[in-house]
Each structure stands twice: as C-alpha cells, then as structure tokens.
C-alpha cells in the first residue's frame, strides 16, 4: 500500500517526513490486507476474531487486535505486535521520575490498584489489561477491574466494597462521575493516585478532583495515547505531557496540514509510530487539537511537551458557529449525569439521569434554559432544545460524553 502511496516521491534519502502524504483511517482500512506487513491476518480473519468477545485480549498469531470506537466517524482495527507490549512497559518505566518510581515500588503496600473502563467490544481500555493478564499474569494479579458502564450506584458500591483502593485508572468522564459521588458523600474511597487517559482532562476537573480527594499524595497521572499508539507520551513531575520522541513523532498542523508554530493550537495532529512494525502508522490524522509549549519544561526533559485541547469530532457546529463542549454547563445538584445530544444541525435534546427523589420537570427546565443561554450568547437564537425521555448513554468503548454532536450520533447509528 505504501509502495503505491509513495510511488511519485524521490529517493528516501532525499524525502523529509513532512513531504509524505497524510493518511487517514478510512483509506487505510479500505486497504487493510495491504496495509499490514504480515499476510497471515487478512481483514475477514481479524473481524472474525473481534466478533467473539471471549477472545478479548487473546493474541492471534503473536499479535493483539483491538478496535476503535468509531466516534470520530470510522472505526479502525489496530494490530499490535508482542514487542509493542514490552515497549509500552519498558519505555513508561524508563521515563518515570524518582517520585513516580517510588509510587510503583510502594503501591502493593498502599492498597489495591483498580481499573475502571469498559465497552462492549475489543476496545483498548479493558482489552489491554486482559492482554497483559494473558501474557504476564504476575503483573496483573493484584489488579481489580470494574465495569465503567454499569449503573452509578453499582459502580460506587463496587468501589466501596474494596478494602483499600490506592490507585484508580479510568477515563476523565468516569472520573467526573467519581468526583460527584465523592462530593455527595456516597463514595468512601481514599486513593493516593489517579491515572487517566483516552479523553481530555480539563484544568477545572483536575482542580475539582484534588478538592474532593485530599488523599491524592501522588496526584493525577494524565497520559495521552490512543488505540493506534497506547504509549504515546509520559507525564513529568511538573504535570506536562512529553512525547516519546524516540518512538513516536507528533506533528501539530493546520487545516492544510502545514506545521503550526509552537504555542499555536493545531487543527489536528499527525501521528507516526516507530514501534509498530506490523501495522505502520505514518503521518496518520488523529483529529486531536494540541499545542506544543514554546518554552522548555522546568523538569529539564529533552522531550517536547504539549497540551491536548480535545478532538475535532467533539465540536458542535451550528451554521457558521463552532462551539466546544466545554462551554455548556451540564451540572445540576439533582442530576447524576446530564447529556446534550445534537440530533440535527439546529436541534438538540437533553438527557438526564436524575438523583434520588429529584423533580424531573424542574431539573430539565433549568438545564434547558442554561443550554439555550449558551446558544444565545453565541448569536444562535433559532436553536431548539427539548427534553428527552432517553437516558444518557455511553460510547461503545465505555466512555461518557456530556455532549454528542451530529457526527457522534451518525457514527453510533
């Protein structure tokens, strides 16, 4: 496939990375059999494997297979060689600072490590842990897994039943739920560290977590990765994300795929993975918006540091106006979860999971008025926001998005 893609380029010694064409999920998946460097795993065999949930995390021909949720439009099948697992652990441990290495050594004495993820499919969140458990059972014998998609009361009950929770790994959206339950006094755990990934951790949520959980001696380890490259970055003691430059190349680019200066928010980011020799990702359009820091990190690391601002796919577009999901205040003291769903360009519905004994009419009315005010503040008067009898829903991979744009809705259907 790449042979055809690069047919018109000059000798490799004369070509720079930025001159290579950008690749995208849909195009690569259409040539899956020619994309992989191995011929023993054609697309139909990979799909047969993924249809059997009992094979989640079970290798096939010395490779692991996962799928993306498809919330950005097109699901992908990702193949990771066995060497990638060793790379992920090795490089992560190598980049830990002294504070973080101390945590790893002490975690068994501090309590239980819990992973709260989910999804009905071969997704990385739960599948990677299953893979490690299959290949290296000693590494996960003290790891407890809890399904993120279960009712909130059950989730809280399950966590409270664990004698001493020390470390929780989860999505930021699930962490938001845990914070609410902790603030309400229903969640009793006192972890010393959270690790998050798979979504954007906002500064507001970070501050709220520290207020709700004063026990966080080791803070929040917020990693940046994806199914296509789980170990893409590491977090230093100053809280900055750093690219594993020796294994991964990230390019912050504008709409025309031209590099943007450091300090400038990108339209998307291109990923090149140097650690996967089975399924090459070269200048692969991730759809994330990032900003590289213009100044060196105080930690002294030579690896570039950056901020993640979210995904293009999560933006809400109404006419010529584009809104971030973060502009909507989807919080209410009488609601467990609130979700805003864009059903067409100018039509939205509100879904709410109410707290016990809450008056539905009052909660819906206050939330709807808050959402309408956001639209009015942005010059949008002709937008309909209505009450929905449907409950808030999670993505196929077990994440909870407070705002679902039309593109998200289309990909789910």
N, C-alpha and C positions, 0 to 999 in steps of 0.2 A: 504493500500500500504506500509506504513512504517512498519507495523507489519511484513510483508514478508521481507522487506529490512533489518530489524534488527533481523531476526529470529535466526541468529547464534551468536549474541552478548550475553554477560553475563548480569547479573542484572544491571539495570540502575544506581544503586548506585556505581557500580564498573567501569563504562564506561566513558571515557572522550570524549569531543566533537571531538577531532582530530581522534578518533578511528572509528567514524561513517563514513559510505561510502559517497562519493561525489555524489551529484545529479545534473542532467542536464536537460535542457529544453525539449529536445526531449523525454527522458524517462518519465518525469513527465507528459507531455501532452498525451502520449500513455496510461496513466492510470488515466486520468483526473477525472473520476467519483469516483475512489477510493482514489484519492489524496485529494479531498475536505472533510472537516469534516461534511458538510451538504449534504443531499441526495436530496434536492428539486431542485438542479440546475445541471442536467446532461449536458454533453457536447453538445448534439444536441439542447437543450433549450438555452444554452449560445450562441451558434453560431447563432441561430435564432434572438436573441436579437441584436447581433453585426452586423447582416446584415441590420438592419434598422437604418440608420443614424439619423433618427428623435428621436431615443432613446438614443442618445449620452448624457452621464451624467445623465441619468434617472435610479434610482435604480430599482432593481428587487429583490423581497423577502428580503428587508432590506440589500442588498449588492450592491456594484457597480462593474461593469465589464469593463475592458479595455483590449486592445490587444497591444502587442509589434509589432514593425515594421518588425521584421524578418530580419534585415540587417546583423545579425550575423549567419544566416542560417535557423533558425527555429522560427517562430512566436509563442508566448505564449498567453494564455488567463489568465488574472490576476483578481482575485476576492478579493475585499477589503470590510471588514465589516464596518458598520456605525461607530463603535467605532474607527476605524482607522483614520477617518477624524478628530474626536475630538483629538486623539493622535497627529496627524500631526500639528494641530494648537497649541495645548497646549504645546507640547514639544519645538516647534520652538520659541514660545513666551518666554518660561521659560529660554531658552539659549541665548536670546538676551542680549547684554551688554547694558550699560547705553546709549551709543551713538546710538545704533540701536533702543532701545525703544523710544528715543526721536524722531527719524525719524518716527516711526509708529504713534506717537501722533500728529505729525505736518503734515503728508502727505496730509491730506484733505485741509489744508490751502496753501500748496505748489503748488498744482495743481492736474492734472489727473493721475491716475495710468493706464498704458496701458500694455496689454499682447499681444505679437506678436508671435504667434505659428500657427500651422495648421495641415494639413494632412487630407486625405480623408478616415477617419475611426475612430474607437473608441480609439483614442490614448490619452495618459495621458495629453499631453500638453494643448490641448483645452478641453478635457473631464473633467479634474479635476475642472476647473473653472465652467463648466456647472453644475457639481455635486454640488459644493458649492452654486451656484446661485439657484439651485433647492431646496436644503435643508435649506440654511441660506441666503435668498435673501438680507438681510440688509448688509451682509459682502461684497457683490459684486455690490451694486447699483451704486458705483462710479468707477467701473472698466470698461474700454473700451477694446474690443477685436478687433485685426486687423489680418487678414489672412496673414501668412508669405509667402505663396506660390504664391501670386499674382505678376504680373509684377512689377519690381522695381520702375518704375515711379509712379504706382498707390500706392505702399506702401509709398513712400516719400510724395506723395500728401495727402494721408490719415493722416499721422502723422503731416504734416504741417498745416492741417486744424483744428487740436485740439488746442484750445486757449492756454493752458499751460500744457505741458507734464512734469510731475515731476518724474515719476518712470516708467521704462520700464523693463518688464520681458520677456526674449527671449532666444533663443539658441545662443551660441557663433558664429555659422556660420552666423546667421542673423545679429548679432551684427557687424560682419566683413563688411557686406553689408552696414549697417548704418554708420559705420566709413568712408567707401569710399565715400558715398553720402555726408557726412558732410565735408570731406576734399575737395570735388569738389564744395562745396557751394550750393548744391541743397537742402540739409536737413537743416531746420532752427531751430529745437527744441533745448532747453537748459535744459535737465533733470538734477536732482540733484543726482540720483542714478540709477544704472542698477542692475538687478539681473539676473543671468544666470544659466543654468543647462541643462542636457541632453547630453552635449558634453564636450570635454576638452577645457578649457580656457587657452591658452598659455600665457607665460610671455610677448612675443612680442605683442600679441593682447592687453593685458592689458595696456601696455605702450602706444600703439597707441591710445587706447580709451581715456586715460587721456589727451593726446595731442590734440585730436580732440574735446573733450568735457571738457573744463576747468570749466564748471558749476557743475561738479560732486562733490558736497560738501560731500556726503555720500559714494562715491566710488562705487565699484562693489561688490555685494554680490554673490559670485560664490558658489553655493551649489553642492553637489554630491548626486544624487539619481537616481532612475530608476523606471520603471513601477512597478516592483515587490516590491519596497520599496521607495516610494517618499521621505519620511523624514528620510534619512539615516545619515545625518551629518549636522553640522552647522558651520558657519564661524565666527571666533573670530575677535576682533579688530586689531589683528596683521596679519590678512589675511590667517591664517591657517585653514584648514578643520579639524574638530574634529568629531569623531564617536560618535553617541548617544549610548554609551556603555551599558546603562541600558535598551535599547530597541533593539539594533542591535549588532551583532557580525560580524566583518570582519576579515578574515584570509588571509594574504598575503602568497602565496605558490609558489613553483617552478613547473616545468613541471610534476614532480612525486607527486604533491600535498603535499609536505613536507613544513613546515613553513620556511620562509626565515628570516634572522636576520633584525632587524630594520636598516634602512639606505640602504637596498638592494632592487632593483626593482624586483617586483614579476612577474611571468609568467602569473598568473591570481589571482583572488581574490574570496574567498568563502563567501557567504552571508548566515547568519542565522537571520531570523526575529522573534523577540519575541512579536511583536504587532499584528500579524495576526493569529487569532485562527480559521479562516475559511479555509485558504489555506496555510499550513505550508511550508515555505522555510527553509530547513535545510542543511547547507553546500552546497549551490547552486552555481554552477560555473557561475560567471558573465562574465568572459572573459576580464575583465579590468586589466590593469597593474598599480599597485600602489606601493608607497614606504612610509612606516611609518618613521616618524622622529625619530632619535636616541636620540635627546635631548628634554628636557621638553619645552613646549611652553612658551614664555615670558608672555603670558596672565595669567598664573597660573592655567588654567583649568586642572582638573584631567583626562579629557577625551583624549584619544590618538589622535594625529594629524597625518595627512598624506598628500601626494601629489598624484594626479592622472596623469598618463602619457599617457593614451589613451587606445584603445581597440585592442586586438589581431586581431579582424576581419578586422580592417582598414589597417593592414600592407600589403605592396606589396611584393610578393615573386616571384623572378625570379631565377630559378635554386637553387643554394645554398645561394643566396644573399637575405636578408630580409631588406627592406627599410621602414622607417617611412614616412608617407605622408608629414611630416614637412620638409623633405629635398628638396621638389620641390617648387620652387619659382613661384607660379601661380598668379602673379600680373603683370598687364600691365596698363599703364596710359590710354590706349584707349580701355579698356575692363571693362565691368561691372561685369562679372563673367567668370571664367575660370575653366574647369573641365577636369581632366585627367582620362580616363576610360581604365582599363586593360581588353581587350577582350579575350585574351588567355595568356598563360604564358609569351610569348615574344612579344606580340602585344599590342600596346596602341593607343588610339585615343584622340585627343584634341577637346573639345567642348568649344566654346566661345560665350558669349553674348556681342556684341560689343557696345561701346559707340557711341553716335550720330556722323555720318559722319566719322567714323574710316575706314581706308583702311584694309579690311579683310585679304588680302594676306600678307601684311607686319606684321600685328599682329600675325597671325598664324605662319608665318615663325620664328619670334623672339621667340615665346613661345615654339615652337617645338625644336628649337636649344637649348634653355635653359634646356628643359627636357632631351634631348639627352646627354647634357653635364653632368647632374647628373648621368645618367647611365654609361657614360664613366668613370667618377670619381670613380665609384664603380666597375670597371672592367667588365662592361657589354657592349660589342661592338655590339653584334648581337641582338639588340632590335629595333623593328620597331615602329616609332611614326608617325602617319599620321593625317591629317586634317579631321574633321568630320563635316557634314552639320547639324547634330542634335544639338539642343540647350542643354545647361546644364540642368540637371533635379534634382528635389528634391526627397528625400526619401518619402515613403508612409506616414510617420509621419510628413512631412513638414520641414525636416532638409536639409541643403545643404552640401554635402561632396565634397570638392575640388578634392579628389582622390577616385575613386571607384575601388576596387580590383576585381579580378575574382570572389571571393566569394560573394562580394556585388552584382555583376552583375547576378550571378546564382540565388541568393535569390530573386531578383526582377523579374526575368523571371519565 
